[in-house]
Amino acid sequence: MNTLENTVSMMKNLPETDLLKIQSYTKKLFQRRESEATDEAVGKFLKPMSRENFMKDIEIAEQEITNGNFSNAEEVFDELERRYGL
């Protein structure tokens, strides 16, 4: 028997409660890996930003909002749907 066959054979003999614990643990492992993969992918596109630059961007955004230079979220999503057929 290979490792997979041995594992399946062992799992067939486990009570339901143990199988549920294994399933829960496996889900957590995959969720953690998905988060890490997402962080890695985002990190490739976004450069690290200093606190100073971040705060400056917030000030600029607040000023633009005060001046009425912003788009309604519904309009943005409508445009995305129209452009990309979402």
PDB file of N, CA, C and O in Angstrom:
ATOM      1  N   MET A   1       0.832  -1.195   0.000  1.00  0.00           N
ATOM      2  CA  MET A   1       0.000   0.000   0.000  1.00  0.00           C
ATOM      3  C   MET A   1       0.873   1.254   0.000  1.00  0.00           C
ATOM      4  O   MET A   1       1.904   1.326   0.668  1.00  0.00           O
ATOM      5  N   ASN A   2       0.415   2.241  -0.779  1.00  0.00           N
ATOM      6  CA  ASN A   2       1.153   3.501  -0.759  1.00  0.00           C
ATOM      7  C   ASN A   2       0.579   4.412   0.342  1.00  0.00           C
ATOM      8  O   ASN A   2      -0.372   4.039   1.028  1.00  0.00           O
ATOM      9  N   THR A   3       1.152   5.578   0.498  1.00  0.00           N
ATOM     10  CA  THR A   3       0.760   6.486   1.575  1.00  0.00           C
ATOM     11  C   THR A   3      -0.714   6.887   1.475  1.00  0.00           C
ATOM     12  O   THR A   3      -1.419   6.907   2.483  1.00  0.00           O
ATOM     13  N   LEU A   4      -1.172   7.198   0.286  1.00  0.00           N
ATOM     14  CA  LEU A   4      -2.572   7.597   0.102  1.00  0.00           C
ATOM     15  C   LEU A   4      -3.516   6.459   0.497  1.00  0.00           C
ATOM     16  O   LEU A   4      -4.500   6.681   1.202  1.00  0.00           O
ATOM     17  N   GLU A   5      -3.221   5.278   0.054  1.00  0.00           N
ATOM     18  CA  GLU A   5      -4.055   4.120   0.382  1.00  0.00           C
ATOM     19  C   GLU A   5      -4.080   3.867   1.894  1.00  0.00           C
ATOM     20  O   GLU A   5      -5.128   3.561   2.463  1.00  0.00           O
ATOM     21  N   ASN A   6      -2.926   3.998   2.532  1.00  0.00           N
ATOM     22  CA  ASN A   6      -2.855   3.829   3.985  1.00  0.00           C
ATOM     23  C   ASN A   6      -3.683   4.887   4.705  1.00  0.00           C
ATOM     24  O   ASN A   6      -4.388   4.583   5.668  1.00  0.00           O
ATOM     25  N   THR A   7      -3.597   6.108   4.242  1.00  0.00           N
ATOM     26  CA  THR A   7      -4.349   7.198   4.861  1.00  0.00           C
ATOM     27  C   THR A   7      -5.845   6.981   4.718  1.00  0.00           C
ATOM     28  O   THR A   7      -6.592   7.126   5.686  1.00  0.00           O
ATOM     29  N   VAL A   8      -6.281   6.638   3.525  1.00  0.00           N
ATOM     30  CA  VAL A   8      -7.711   6.383   3.290  1.00  0.00           C
ATOM     31  C   VAL A   8      -8.180   5.213   4.147  1.00  0.00           C
ATOM     32  O   VAL A   8      -9.267   5.267   4.723  1.00  0.00           O
ATOM     33  N   SER A   9      -7.388   4.173   4.238  1.00  0.00           N
ATOM     34  CA  SER A   9      -7.730   3.006   5.041  1.00  0.00           C
ATOM     35  C   SER A   9      -7.892   3.397   6.513  1.00  0.00           C
ATOM     36  O   SER A   9      -8.829   2.953   7.176  1.00  0.00           O
ATOM     37  N   MET A  10      -6.985   4.223   7.016  1.00  0.00           N
ATOM     38  CA  MET A  10      -7.064   4.688   8.394  1.00  0.00           C
ATOM     39  C   MET A  10      -8.313   5.539   8.617  1.00  0.00           C
ATOM     40  O   MET A  10      -8.996   5.395   9.631  1.00  0.00           O
ATOM     41  N   MET A  11      -8.599   6.408   7.683  1.00  0.00           N
ATOM     42  CA  MET A  11      -9.721   7.325   7.829  1.00  0.00           C
ATOM     43  C   MET A  11     -11.060   6.593   7.799  1.00  0.00           C
ATOM     44  O   MET A  11     -12.029   7.043   8.410  1.00  0.00           O
ATOM     45  N   LYS A  12     -11.115   5.481   7.097  1.00  0.00           N
ATOM     46  CA  LYS A  12     -12.354   4.696   7.053  1.00  0.00           C
ATOM     47  C   LYS A  12     -12.734   4.175   8.429  1.00  0.00           C
ATOM     48  O   LYS A  12     -13.910   3.935   8.704  1.00  0.00           O
ATOM     49  N   ASN A  13     -11.750   4.000   9.286  1.00  0.00           N
ATOM     50  CA  ASN A  13     -11.998   3.452  10.624  1.00  0.00           C
ATOM     51  C   ASN A  13     -12.220   4.520  11.688  1.00  0.00           C
ATOM     52  O   ASN A  13     -12.527   4.193  12.834  1.00  0.00           O
ATOM     53  N   LEU A  14     -12.070   5.776  11.331  1.00  0.00           N
ATOM     54  CA  LEU A  14     -12.234   6.849  12.307  1.00  0.00           C
ATOM     55  C   LEU A  14     -13.707   7.154  12.558  1.00  0.00           C
ATOM     56  O   LEU A  14     -14.536   7.026  11.657  1.00  0.00           O
ATOM     57  N   PRO A  15     -14.029   7.558  13.789  1.00  0.00           N
ATOM     58  CA  PRO A  15     -15.402   7.979  14.057  1.00  0.00           C
ATOM     59  C   PRO A  15     -15.709   9.311  13.356  1.00  0.00           C
ATOM     60  O   PRO A  15     -14.805  10.069  13.002  1.00  0.00           O
ATOM     61  N   GLU A  16     -16.992   9.569  13.170  1.00  0.00           N
ATOM     62  CA  GLU A  16     -17.444  10.773  12.461  1.00  0.00           C
ATOM     63  C   GLU A  16     -16.890  12.051  13.093  1.00  0.00           C
ATOM     64  O   GLU A  16     -16.518  12.979  12.375  1.00  0.00           O
ATOM     65  N   THR A  17     -16.829  12.111  14.408  1.00  0.00           N
ATOM     66  CA  THR A  17     -16.335  13.325  15.079  1.00  0.00           C
ATOM     67  C   THR A  17     -14.883  13.618  14.699  1.00  0.00           C
ATOM     68  O   THR A  17     -14.516  14.777  14.502  1.00  0.00           O
ATOM     69  N   ASP A  18     -14.072  12.597  14.597  1.00  0.00           N
ATOM     70  CA  ASP A  18     -12.676  12.779  14.197  1.00  0.00           C
ATOM     71  C   ASP A  18     -12.583  13.235  12.738  1.00  0.00           C
ATOM     72  O   ASP A  18     -11.760  14.085  12.399  1.00  0.00           O
ATOM     73  N   LEU A  19     -13.421  12.672  11.892  1.00  0.00           N
ATOM     74  CA  LEU A  19     -13.415  13.076  10.484  1.00  0.00           C
ATOM     75  C   LEU A  19     -13.805  14.549  10.344  1.00  0.00           C
ATOM     76  O   LEU A  19     -13.243  15.264   9.514  1.00  0.00           O
ATOM     77  N   LEU A  20     -14.757  15.000  11.145  1.00  0.00           N
ATOM     78  CA  LEU A  20     -15.162  16.405  11.110  1.00  0.00           C
ATOM     79  C   LEU A  20     -14.028  17.316  11.577  1.00  0.00           C
ATOM     80  O   LEU A  20     -13.831  18.400  11.027  1.00  0.00           O
ATOM     81  N   LYS A  21     -13.280  16.871  12.596  1.00  0.00           N
ATOM     82  CA  LYS A  21     -12.127  17.653  13.061  1.00  0.00           C
ATOM     83  C   LYS A  21     -11.064  17.750  11.964  1.00  0.00           C
ATOM     84  O   LYS A  21     -10.484  18.815  11.751  1.00  0.00           O
ATOM     85  N   ILE A  22     -10.814  16.661  11.283  1.00  0.00           N
ATOM     86  CA  ILE A  22      -9.835  16.652  10.187  1.00  0.00           C
ATOM     87  C   ILE A  22     -10.289  17.585   9.064  1.00  0.00           C
ATOM     88  O   ILE A  22      -9.489  18.341   8.513  1.00  0.00           O
ATOM     89  N   GLN A  23     -11.572  17.524   8.734  1.00  0.00           N
ATOM     90  CA  GLN A  23     -12.110  18.383   7.679  1.00  0.00           C
ATOM     91  C   GLN A  23     -11.965  19.855   8.060  1.00  0.00           C
ATOM     92  O   GLN A  23     -11.573  20.676   7.231  1.00  0.00           O
ATOM     93  N   SER A  24     -12.280  20.188   9.312  1.00  0.00           N
ATOM     94  CA  SER A  24     -12.167  21.569   9.785  1.00  0.00           C
ATOM     95  C   SER A  24     -10.719  22.053   9.708  1.00  0.00           C
ATOM     96  O   SER A  24     -10.452  23.163   9.247  1.00  0.00           O
ATOM     97  N   TYR A  25      -9.795  21.222  10.158  1.00  0.00           N
ATOM     98  CA  TYR A  25      -8.376  21.578  10.113  1.00  0.00           C
ATOM     99  C   TYR A  25      -7.906  21.783   8.675  1.00  0.00           C
ATOM    100  O   TYR A  25      -7.170  22.726   8.385  1.00  0.00           O
ATOM    101  N   THR A  26      -8.332  20.901   7.785  1.00  0.00           N
ATOM    102  CA  THR A  26      -7.950  21.000   6.376  1.00  0.00           C
ATOM    103  C   THR A  26      -8.468  22.309   5.764  1.00  0.00           C
ATOM    104  O   THR A  26      -7.754  22.976   5.015  1.00  0.00           O
ATOM    105  N   LYS A  27      -9.702  22.664   6.086  1.00  0.00           N
ATOM    106  CA  LYS A  27     -10.260  23.923   5.587  1.00  0.00           C
ATOM    107  C   LYS A  27      -9.429  25.111   6.056  1.00  0.00           C
ATOM    108  O   LYS A  27      -9.160  26.030   5.282  1.00  0.00           O
ATOM    109  N   LYS A  28      -9.021  25.092   7.330  1.00  0.00           N
ATOM    110  CA  LYS A  28      -8.201  26.183   7.872  1.00  0.00           C
ATOM    111  C   LYS A  28      -6.872  26.282   7.134  1.00  0.00           C
ATOM    112  O   LYS A  28      -6.404  27.382   6.839  1.00  0.00           O
ATOM    113  N   LEU A  29      -6.268  25.142   6.836  1.00  0.00           N
ATOM    114  CA  LEU A  29      -5.002  25.148   6.100  1.00  0.00           C
ATOM    115  C   LEU A  29      -5.168  25.791   4.725  1.00  0.00           C
ATOM    116  O   LEU A  29      -4.343  26.601   4.303  1.00  0.00           O
ATOM    117  N   PHE A  30      -6.247  25.417   4.031  1.00  0.00           N
ATOM    118  CA  PHE A  30      -6.474  25.962   2.695  1.00  0.00           C
ATOM    119  C   PHE A  30      -6.820  27.439   2.749  1.00  0.00           C
ATOM    120  O   PHE A  30      -6.399  28.200   1.878  1.00  0.00           O
ATOM    121  N   GLN A  31      -7.583  27.862   3.760  1.00  0.00           N
ATOM    122  CA  GLN A  31      -7.917  29.276   3.890  1.00  0.00           C
ATOM    123  C   GLN A  31      -6.658  30.089   4.137  1.00  0.00           C
ATOM    124  O   GLN A  31      -6.487  31.166   3.566  1.00  0.00           O
ATOM    125  N   ARG A  32      -5.776  29.578   4.986  1.00  0.00           N
ATOM    126  CA  ARG A  32      -4.527  30.279   5.264  1.00  0.00           C
ATOM    127  C   ARG A  32      -3.699  30.400   3.988  1.00  0.00           C
ATOM    128  O   ARG A  32      -3.129  31.454   3.705  1.00  0.00           O
ATOM    129  N   ARG A  33      -3.637  29.317   3.224  1.00  0.00           N
ATOM    130  CA  ARG A  33      -2.855  29.325   1.981  1.00  0.00           C
ATOM    131  C   ARG A  33      -3.463  30.296   0.972  1.00  0.00           C
ATOM    132  O   ARG A  33      -2.734  30.998   0.272  1.00  0.00           O
ATOM    133  N   GLU A  34      -4.804  30.342   0.892  1.00  0.00           N
ATOM    134  CA  GLU A  34      -5.459  31.286  -0.019  1.00  0.00           C
ATOM    135  C   GLU A  34      -5.131  32.715   0.370  1.00  0.00           C
ATOM    136  O   GLU A  34      -4.878  33.550  -0.498  1.00  0.00           O
ATOM    137  N   SER A  35      -5.133  33.010   1.669  1.00  0.00           N
ATOM    138  CA  SER A  35      -4.808  34.357   2.136  1.00  0.00           C
ATOM    139  C   SER A  35      -3.372  34.718   1.788  1.00  0.00           C
ATOM    140  O   SER A  35      -3.095  35.825   1.326  1.00  0.00           O
ATOM    141  N   GLU A  36      -2.464  33.779   2.012  1.00  0.00           N
ATOM    142  CA  GLU A  36      -1.059  34.024   1.693  1.00  0.00           C
ATOM    143  C   GLU A  36      -0.875  34.255   0.195  1.00  0.00           C
ATOM    144  O   GLU A  36      -0.125  35.143  -0.210  1.00  0.00           O
ATOM    145  N   ALA A  37      -1.559  33.459  -0.626  1.00  0.00           N
ATOM    146  CA  ALA A  37      -1.444  33.608  -2.082  1.00  0.00           C
ATOM    147  C   ALA A  37      -2.014  34.950  -2.526  1.00  0.00           C
ATOM    148  O   ALA A  37      -1.461  35.597  -3.415  1.00  0.00           O
ATOM    149  N   THR A  38      -3.113  35.368  -1.912  1.00  0.00           N
ATOM    150  CA  THR A  38      -3.714  36.659  -2.247  1.00  0.00           C
ATOM    151  C   THR A  38      -2.775  37.788  -1.866  1.00  0.00           C
ATOM    152  O   THR A  38      -2.552  38.705  -2.656  1.00  0.00           O
ATOM    153  N   ASP A  39      -2.218  37.729  -0.650  1.00  0.00           N
ATOM    154  CA  ASP A  39      -1.281  38.758  -0.203  1.00  0.00           C
ATOM    155  C   ASP A  39      -0.084  38.846  -1.140  1.00  0.00           C
ATOM    156  O   ASP A  39       0.374  39.937  -1.479  1.00  0.00           O
ATOM    157  N   GLU A  40       0.414  37.692  -1.552  1.00  0.00           N
ATOM    158  CA  GLU A  40       1.569  37.653  -2.449  1.00  0.00           C
ATOM    159  C   GLU A  40       1.225  38.279  -3.795  1.00  0.00           C
ATOM    160  O   GLU A  40       2.019  39.040  -4.348  1.00  0.00           O
ATOM    161  N   ALA A  41       0.046  37.961  -4.324  1.00  0.00           N
ATOM    162  CA  ALA A  41      -0.372  38.498  -5.619  1.00  0.00           C
ATOM    163  C   ALA A  41      -0.551  40.012  -5.546  1.00  0.00           C
ATOM    164  O   ALA A  41      -0.123  40.731  -6.449  1.00  0.00           O
ATOM    165  N   VAL A  42      -1.177  40.496  -4.482  1.00  0.00           N
ATOM    166  CA  VAL A  42      -1.386  41.938  -4.322  1.00  0.00           C
ATOM    167  C   VAL A  42      -0.040  42.635  -4.173  1.00  0.00           C
ATOM    168  O   VAL A  42       0.177  43.715  -4.723  1.00  0.00           O
ATOM    169  N   GLY A  43       0.861  42.008  -3.424  1.00  0.00           N
ATOM    170  CA  GLY A  43       2.180  42.593  -3.217  1.00  0.00           C
ATOM    171  C   GLY A  43       2.971  42.791  -4.499  1.00  0.00           C
ATOM    172  O   GLY A  43       3.846  43.655  -4.558  1.00  0.00           O
ATOM    173  N   LYS A  44       2.677  42.012  -5.514  1.00  0.00           N
ATOM    174  CA  LYS A  44       3.370  42.160  -6.789  1.00  0.00           C
ATOM    175  C   LYS A  44       2.923  43.417  -7.530  1.00  0.00           C
ATOM    176  O   LYS A  44       3.663  43.950  -8.357  1.00  0.00           O
ATOM    177  N   PHE A  45       1.709  43.890  -7.232  1.00  0.00           N
ATOM    178  CA  PHE A  45       1.161  45.037  -7.948  1.00  0.00           C
ATOM    179  C   PHE A  45       1.218  46.333  -7.146  1.00  0.00           C
ATOM    180  O   PHE A  45       1.234  47.421  -7.722  1.00  0.00           O
ATOM    181  N   LEU A  46       1.248  46.223  -5.843  1.00  0.00           N
ATOM    182  CA  LEU A  46       1.263  47.408  -4.999  1.00  0.00           C
ATOM    183  C   LEU A  46       2.628  47.571  -4.348  1.00  0.00           C
ATOM    184  O   LEU A  46       3.157  46.648  -3.730  1.00  0.00           O
ATOM    185  N   LYS A  47       3.176  48.754  -4.499  1.00  0.00           N
ATOM    186  CA  LYS A  47       4.461  49.028  -3.870  1.00  0.00           C
ATOM    187  C   LYS A  47       4.215  49.385  -2.407  1.00  0.00           C
ATOM    188  O   LYS A  47       3.166  49.938  -2.077  1.00  0.00           O
ATOM    189  N   PRO A  48       5.159  49.078  -1.533  1.00  0.00           N
ATOM    190  CA  PRO A  48       5.018  49.486  -0.131  1.00  0.00           C
ATOM    191  C   PRO A  48       4.896  51.005  -0.052  1.00  0.00           C
ATOM    192  O   PRO A  48       5.528  51.729  -0.822  1.00  0.00           O
ATOM    193  N   MET A  49       4.084  51.478   0.881  1.00  0.00           N
ATOM    194  CA  MET A  49       3.830  52.909   1.002  1.00  0.00           C
ATOM    195  C   MET A  49       4.183  53.355   2.419  1.00  0.00           C
ATOM    196  O   MET A  49       3.846  52.692   3.399  1.00  0.00           O
ATOM    197  N   SER A  50       4.862  54.479   2.500  1.00  0.00           N
ATOM    198  CA  SER A  50       5.198  55.005   3.820  1.00  0.00           C
ATOM    199  C   SER A  50       3.953  55.595   4.466  1.00  0.00           C
ATOM    200  O   SER A  50       2.979  55.924   3.790  1.00  0.00           O
ATOM    201  N   ARG A  51       4.005  55.719   5.773  1.00  0.00           N
ATOM    202  CA  ARG A  51       2.874  56.319   6.497  1.00  0.00           C
ATOM    203  C   ARG A  51       2.638  57.734   6.003  1.00  0.00           C
ATOM    204  O   ARG A  51       1.495  58.163   5.840  1.00  0.00           O
ATOM    205  N   GLU A  52       3.712  58.449   5.768  1.00  0.00           N
ATOM    206  CA  GLU A  52       3.613  59.839   5.294  1.00  0.00           C
ATOM    207  C   GLU A  52       2.873  59.913   3.954  1.00  0.00           C
ATOM    208  O   GLU A  52       1.982  60.745   3.786  1.00  0.00           O
ATOM    209  N   ASN A  53       3.235  59.054   3.007  1.00  0.00           N
ATOM    210  CA  ASN A  53       2.565  59.052   1.704  1.00  0.00           C
ATOM    211  C   ASN A  53       1.112  58.612   1.823  1.00  0.00           C
ATOM    212  O   ASN A  53       0.237  59.132   1.131  1.00  0.00           O
ATOM    213  N   PHE A  54       0.862  57.648   2.709  1.00  0.00           N
ATOM    214  CA  PHE A  54      -0.500  57.179   2.927  1.00  0.00           C
ATOM    215  C   PHE A  54      -1.373  58.313   3.455  1.00  0.00           C
ATOM    216  O   PHE A  54      -2.483  58.525   2.968  1.00  0.00           O
ATOM    217  N   MET A  55      -0.871  59.039   4.453  1.00  0.00           N
ATOM    218  CA  MET A  55      -1.628  60.147   5.042  1.00  0.00           C
ATOM    219  C   MET A  55      -1.830  61.268   4.011  1.00  0.00           C
ATOM    220  O   MET A  55      -2.880  61.911   3.991  1.00  0.00           O
ATOM    221  N   LYS A  56      -0.838  61.497   3.169  1.00  0.00           N
ATOM    222  CA  LYS A  56      -0.968  62.506   2.121  1.00  0.00           C
ATOM    223  C   LYS A  56      -2.070  62.117   1.137  1.00  0.00           C
ATOM    224  O   LYS A  56      -2.871  62.958   0.729  1.00  0.00           O
ATOM    225  N   ASP A  57      -2.105  60.841   0.758  1.00  0.00           N
ATOM    226  CA  ASP A  57      -3.160  60.363  -0.150  1.00  0.00           C
ATOM    227  C   ASP A  57      -4.546  60.540   0.475  1.00  0.00           C
ATOM    228  O   ASP A  57      -5.504  60.883  -0.216  1.00  0.00           O
ATOM    229  N   ILE A  58      -4.644  60.305   1.779  1.00  0.00           N
ATOM    230  CA  ILE A  58      -5.927  60.489   2.459  1.00  0.00           C
ATOM    231  C   ILE A  58      -6.337  61.962   2.430  1.00  0.00           C
ATOM    232  O   ILE A  58      -7.498  62.279   2.172  1.00  0.00           O
ATOM    233  N   GLU A  59      -5.395  62.852   2.692  1.00  0.00           N
ATOM    234  CA  GLU A  59      -5.694  64.293   2.655  1.00  0.00           C
ATOM    235  C   GLU A  59      -6.179  64.710   1.266  1.00  0.00           C
ATOM    236  O   GLU A  59      -7.138  65.471   1.140  1.00  0.00           O
ATOM    237  N   ILE A  60      -5.517  64.212   0.235  1.00  0.00           N
ATOM    238  CA  ILE A  60      -5.915  64.534  -1.142  1.00  0.00           C
ATOM    239  C   ILE A  60      -7.316  63.999  -1.418  1.00  0.00           C
ATOM    240  O   ILE A  60      -8.136  64.694  -2.017  1.00  0.00           O
ATOM    241  N   ALA A  61      -7.597  62.768  -0.989  1.00  0.00           N
ATOM    242  CA  ALA A  61      -8.913  62.174  -1.204  1.00  0.00           C
ATOM    243  C   ALA A  61      -9.999  62.962  -0.482  1.00  0.00           C
ATOM    244  O   ALA A  61     -11.072  63.201  -1.036  1.00  0.00           O
ATOM    245  N   GLU A  62      -9.719  63.366   0.754  1.00  0.00           N
ATOM    246  CA  GLU A  62     -10.700  64.156   1.499  1.00  0.00           C
ATOM    247  C   GLU A  62     -10.972  65.489   0.817  1.00  0.00           C
ATOM    248  O   GLU A  62     -12.114  65.946   0.775  1.00  0.00           O
ATOM    249  N   GLN A  63      -9.930  66.112   0.286  1.00  0.00           N
ATOM    250  CA  GLN A  63     -10.099  67.384  -0.421  1.00  0.00           C
ATOM    251  C   GLN A  63     -10.935  67.190  -1.689  1.00  0.00           C
ATOM    252  O   GLN A  63     -11.808  68.004  -1.992  1.00  0.00           O
ATOM    253  N   GLU A  64     -10.667  66.125  -2.417  1.00  0.00           N
ATOM    254  CA  GLU A  64     -11.435  65.834  -3.633  1.00  0.00           C
ATOM    255  C   GLU A  64     -12.911  65.601  -3.305  1.00  0.00           C
ATOM    256  O   GLU A  64     -13.792  66.056  -4.034  1.00  0.00           O
ATOM    257  N   ILE A  65     -13.178  64.889  -2.202  1.00  0.00           N
ATOM    258  CA  ILE A  65     -14.563  64.660  -1.790  1.00  0.00           C
ATOM    259  C   ILE A  65     -15.226  65.987  -1.443  1.00  0.00           C
ATOM    260  O   ILE A  65     -16.365  66.234  -1.839  1.00  0.00           O
ATOM    261  N   THR A  66     -14.518  66.843  -0.705  1.00  0.00           N
ATOM    262  CA  THR A  66     -15.045  68.154  -0.341  1.00  0.00           C
ATOM    263  C   THR A  66     -15.381  68.971  -1.586  1.00  0.00           C
ATOM    264  O   THR A  66     -16.382  69.686  -1.611  1.00  0.00           O
ATOM    265  N   ASN A  67     -14.545  68.866  -2.616  1.00  0.00           N
ATOM    266  CA  ASN A  67     -14.754  69.607  -3.870  1.00  0.00           C
ATOM    267  C   ASN A  67     -15.753  68.930  -4.806  1.00  0.00           C
ATOM    268  O   ASN A  67     -16.057  69.453  -5.878  1.00  0.00           O
ATOM    269  N   GLY A  68     -16.258  67.772  -4.401  1.00  0.00           N
ATOM    270  CA  GLY A  68     -17.229  67.061  -5.239  1.00  0.00           C
ATOM    271  C   GLY A  68     -16.602  66.280  -6.378  1.00  0.00           C
ATOM    272  O   GLY A  68     -17.297  65.888  -7.316  1.00  0.00           O
ATOM    273  N   ASN A  69     -15.290  66.047  -6.311  1.00  0.00           N
ATOM    274  CA  ASN A  69     -14.587  65.291  -7.353  1.00  0.00           C
ATOM    275  C   ASN A  69     -14.551  63.805  -7.009  1.00  0.00           C
ATOM    276  O   ASN A  69     -13.509  63.268  -6.633  1.00  0.00           O
ATOM    277  N   PHE A  70     -15.684  63.160  -7.141  1.00  0.00           N
ATOM    278  CA  PHE A  70     -15.742  61.720  -6.880  1.00  0.00           C
ATOM    279  C   PHE A  70     -16.871  61.133  -7.710  1.00  0.00           C
ATOM    280  O   PHE A  70     -17.734  61.850  -8.217  1.00  0.00           O
ATOM    281  N   SER A  71     -16.846  59.818  -7.835  1.00  0.00           N
ATOM    282  CA  SER A  71     -17.878  59.112  -8.583  1.00  0.00           C
ATOM    283  C   SER A  71     -18.729  58.297  -7.619  1.00  0.00           C
ATOM    284  O   SER A  71     -18.227  57.740  -6.644  1.00  0.00           O
ATOM    285  N   ASN A  72     -19.990  58.239  -7.901  1.00  0.00           N
ATOM    286  CA  ASN A  72     -20.910  57.412  -7.140  1.00  0.00           C
ATOM    287  C   ASN A  72     -20.549  55.952  -7.397  1.00  0.00           C
ATOM    288  O   ASN A  72     -20.291  55.574  -8.540  1.00  0.00           O
ATOM    289  N   ALA A  73     -20.527  55.127  -6.351  1.00  0.00           N
ATOM    290  CA  ALA A  73     -20.148  53.715  -6.493  1.00  0.00           C
ATOM    291  C   ALA A  73     -21.044  52.996  -7.497  1.00  0.00           C
ATOM    292  O   ALA A  73     -20.568  52.159  -8.264  1.00  0.00           O
ATOM    293  N   GLU A  74     -22.330  53.313  -7.498  1.00  0.00           N
ATOM    294  CA  GLU A  74     -23.254  52.667  -8.434  1.00  0.00           C
ATOM    295  C   GLU A  74     -22.858  52.981  -9.879  1.00  0.00           C
ATOM    296  O   GLU A  74     -22.906  52.111 -10.748  1.00  0.00           O
ATOM    297  N   GLU A  75     -22.467  54.227 -10.120  1.00  0.00           N
ATOM    298  CA  GLU A  75     -22.028  54.607 -11.470  1.00  0.00           C
ATOM    299  C   GLU A  75     -20.760  53.857 -11.866  1.00  0.00           C
ATOM    300  O   GLU A  75     -20.617  53.422 -13.009  1.00  0.00           O
ATOM    301  N   VAL A  76     -19.849  53.711 -10.919  1.00  0.00           N
ATOM    302  CA  VAL A  76     -18.592  53.000 -11.193  1.00  0.00           C
ATOM    303  C   VAL A  76     -18.881  51.553 -11.569  1.00  0.00           C
ATOM    304  O   VAL A  76     -18.346  51.047 -12.555  1.00  0.00           O
ATOM    305  N   PHE A  77     -19.735  50.879 -10.778  1.00  0.00           N
ATOM    306  CA  PHE A  77     -20.045  49.482 -11.064  1.00  0.00           C
ATOM    307  C   PHE A  77     -20.831  49.335 -12.361  1.00  0.00           C
ATOM    308  O   PHE A  77     -20.626  48.371 -13.099  1.00  0.00           O
ATOM    309  N   ASP A  78     -21.726  50.277 -12.649  1.00  0.00           N
ATOM    310  CA  ASP A  78     -22.452  50.240 -13.920  1.00  0.00           C
ATOM    311  C   ASP A  78     -21.484  50.341 -15.099  1.00  0.00           C
ATOM    312  O   ASP A  78     -21.638  49.643 -16.101  1.00  0.00           O
ATOM    313  N   GLU A  79     -20.493  51.211 -14.968  1.00  0.00           N
ATOM    314  CA  GLU A  79     -19.494  51.376 -16.032  1.00  0.00           C
ATOM    315  C   GLU A  79     -18.660  50.100 -16.197  1.00  0.00           C
ATOM    316  O   GLU A  79     -18.370  49.688 -17.321  1.00  0.00           O
ATOM    317  N   LEU A  80     -18.276  49.476 -15.077  1.00  0.00           N
ATOM    318  CA  LEU A  80     -17.522  48.223 -15.149  1.00  0.00           C
ATOM    319  C   LEU A  80     -18.339  47.129 -15.817  1.00  0.00           C
ATOM    320  O   LEU A  80     -17.819  46.367 -16.632  1.00  0.00           O
ATOM    321  N   GLU A  81     -19.625  47.052 -15.471  1.00  0.00           N
ATOM    322  CA  GLU A  81     -20.491  46.062 -16.088  1.00  0.00           C
ATOM    323  C   GLU A  81     -20.610  46.302 -17.593  1.00  0.00           C
ATOM    324  O   GLU A  81     -20.563  45.368 -18.392  1.00  0.00           O
ATOM    325  N   ARG A  82     -20.763  47.563 -17.955  1.00  0.00           N
ATOM    326  CA  ARG A  82     -20.903  47.901 -19.379  1.00  0.00           C
ATOM    327  C   ARG A  82     -19.594  47.583 -20.124  1.00  0.00           C
ATOM    328  O   ARG A  82     -19.607  46.987 -21.201  1.00  0.00           O
ATOM    329  N   ARG A  83     -18.487  47.987 -19.536  1.00  0.00           N
ATOM    330  CA  ARG A  83     -17.193  47.824 -20.217  1.00  0.00           C
ATOM    331  C   ARG A  83     -16.767  46.366 -20.319  1.00  0.00           C
ATOM    332  O   ARG A  83     -16.270  45.931 -21.358  1.00  0.00           O
ATOM    333  N   TYR A  84     -16.963  45.609 -19.235  1.00  0.00           N
ATOM    334  CA  TYR A  84     -16.428  44.249 -19.186  1.00  0.00           C
ATOM    335  C   TYR A  84     -17.506  43.152 -19.241  1.00  0.00           C
ATOM    336  O   TYR A  84     -17.194  41.962 -19.188  1.00  0.00           O
ATOM    337  N   GLY A  85     -18.732  43.556 -19.343  1.00  0.00           N
ATOM    338  CA  GLY A  85     -19.801  42.574 -19.452  1.00  0.00           C
ATOM    339  C   GLY A  85     -19.981  41.734 -18.210  1.00  0.00           C
ATOM    340  O   GLY A  85     -20.313  40.551 -18.291  1.00  0.00           O
ATOM    341  N   LEU A  86     -19.762  42.340 -17.065  1.00  0.00           N
ATOM    342  CA  LEU A  86     -19.886  41.586 -15.805  1.00  0.00           C
ATOM    343  C   LEU A  86     -21.337  41.385 -15.441  1.00  0.00           C
ATOM    344  O   LEU A  86     -21.638  40.774 -14.416  1.00  0.00           O
TER     345      LEU A  86
END
